[in-house]
Amino acid sequence: MWLAADLVTRLLIGGSLLLGGLGKLASTVAWRQLWLASYRLLPRRLVRPVALTFPSAETACGLAMLLGVLGAASVLAAGALLVVLAIAVGAALARELEISCHCLSMVGEVISWRGVARNAALVAAAAVVAWHGGADLLGATRIGWAGQLGWLALAVLAVHGAALAVHARWRRRMFAAIASRPGASAAGLPAPGLPAPGLPAPEPAS
């Protein structure tokens, strides 16, 4: 029973955090800064550092939960992150702010008390799982906690690299589609095969 509860909790929390982290990685740093600033909780000087590091923390916690590394410590870290998110959303709702949740995508649902309740339920489940496995905080495995951290770091780097590569490819395809539209030149965008404004036309090959 406990094994099933641990597995379901890790899948729910780990999957949610990983998808949330990937959604934020798919957005630009400027967009993340605007999203964080809209909560009106962080000092201005901290908005950019948090915008840069938060997706990594979310991705790392999600992967640690899904991979089952670091024992109860990964559950506690994920639960703490969910608590922070619930407090931020609750504070924004108390001030009647309408902000995109940004949970699973760049343009997500608007924050609501339903989302706070969902996070609270996940935190409660994480607390039960962490308490049940608390005697083995870092997880007893053959590779040890240092090895587990190393595997987790490699997994995070691999996910980040894949997400950034997909995002860059998507941007290239989007700009190519915009440039190929019939009215692109009239709007100031160069049509395919034509030089950009202000640049000389290429000389024909002799």
N, C-alpha and C positions, 0 to 999 in steps of 0.2 A: 504493500500500500504506500509506504513512504517513498519507495523508489519511483512509483508511478507519479506521486505528487511532486517529487523533485523534478522529474523529467518534464511534466506538463508546465510547471512553474518556469523552468529554464527556457522552454520553447516559447512560452508567451512573452516573458520579460525580455529574454535575449533577442527574439525575433523583432519585437517592437522597437527596442533600442537600436538594433542594427539597421532596420529600415529607416528609422528616424535619422541616424547618423549618415546613411547613404543619401537621404533626401537633402540634408544640409550640405553635404559635399558636392552635390549636383548644382547647388546654387553658388553665386559669387560671394566673395567676402563682403563686398559692399552691401549686398542684399541681406546677408546675415547681420551686419552691423545695424541696418535699419530695423530689422526684425527684433533684435535685442534691445535697441534704444526705445522701441515702441512700448516696452514694458515699464519704462521709467523707473528702473530699480538700480541699475549700475551707474557709478560715476562715469563721466564721459571718457576718461582716460583708460578705463577698463573694458570698454565696449569692444574695441578692436582685438585685444588679446583674447578675450573670451570667444569672440567670433571665430578666431583662428584655431583655438584649442578645443572648443566644445564638441565639434563633430568627432574629433579623435577620441575624446573621453567617452562619448556615447557609443562609438563603434567598438572601442576596447571593452567596455562593460558588456555590450551585447555579444561579442565574440566569446568573451570569457564565460558567460552564461551558457551559450550554445555548445562550446567545446568542453564544458565541465571542468575547466582548470581552476586551480587555486582554492578548491573546496568551498567552504562557507564564506571565505573572504570575497569571492566574486559575487556571491549573492548579496552580501552586505554592501558592497560598492554599488551594485546596480540598484539596490533598494534606496541607498542614500541619494543617488542621482534622481530617482523618481520622486523622492521627498522634495528635493530642491525644485523640480519642475512643478510639482503640485502647489508648493508655496508661491512660486512666481505666478502661476496661472490664477490661483485664488486671490492674490493681492491685486492682480489686474482686474479680475471680475468684481472685486469689492469696490473698485474705483470706476466701474462701468466702462471699461475700455474694451473695444472690439478689435481683437488681434487674431491673425491667422495662427492656427495651432502649430503648423510646420512640423507635425509629428511624423508623417509618412511621405510628404512631398513638399516642394517649395511653395505651392499654393494649396494649402490644406483647409480643413474645416476651421471655423471660427471657434475660439476657446469657449468652453462652457463648464458648468458645474458637473455635467455628466463626465467630462474628461477628468476632472479632479477626483470624482468618486471612483473612476476606473483606476487611476493611479493609486488611490488609497487601498483599493482591493488588492492590487498587485504588490504593494508594499507589505500588506498583511501576510500575503502568501509567501513573499520572500523572507519575512521575519520568521515564519514557522519553519521553513526549509533550513534557514541559517541556524536556528536554535536546535533543530534536530541533528544537524551535522556540525555543531559548534565545537565538539571535542577535537575535530580534525580541521582546524581553521584554514590551513593552506593546502589541504589535500595530500594524502600520503600516496605518492606514486614513485615509480622507480627513478624517474628523472629529477625528482626534487622540485622545490618551489622555484629555484633559479632557472632550471630547465623549462618549467612551465611558463615563467615570465618570458623567456626567450622565444618559445613557440608562439606565445600570444603576440609578442612584438612583431614577429615575422608575419603572422596572420593579419595584423592591423596594417602593416606596410603593404601587403599584397592587396588587401581590399581597397586601401587608399589609391594605390597605383591603378588598379582596374577601374575604380570609379572616376578618377581624373582622366584616364584614357577615353572612357566612354563619353564623358562630358565634353572633352575636346573634340572628339569625332562628331558629336551631335551639333556643336557650335559651327564646325566647318560645313556640315551639311546644311544647316540653317542659313548661313550666310551665302552659300552657293545657290540655294533655292531662291533667296531674296534677289541676288544679283542676276539670276536668269529670268526674272519676271519681265514682261514686255515693257512696263513703265519704269524699270529700274534706272535707265539712263536719264529719263526726264526728272526723276527724283534726286538726281545727283550721284547715283551709283553707277559705276561702269558696267556696261553690258559685257557678257563673255567675249573675249577676244579683243576688247578695246582697252586702251590705256586709262589709268585713273586720271581724274581731272588734275591739271597742272603738270602732268608728265608728258614728255614728248612721245610721239608714236614710234614704235620700233621700225628701224630701217629694214627694207626687204633684203633677204639674203641674195647675194650676187651669184 
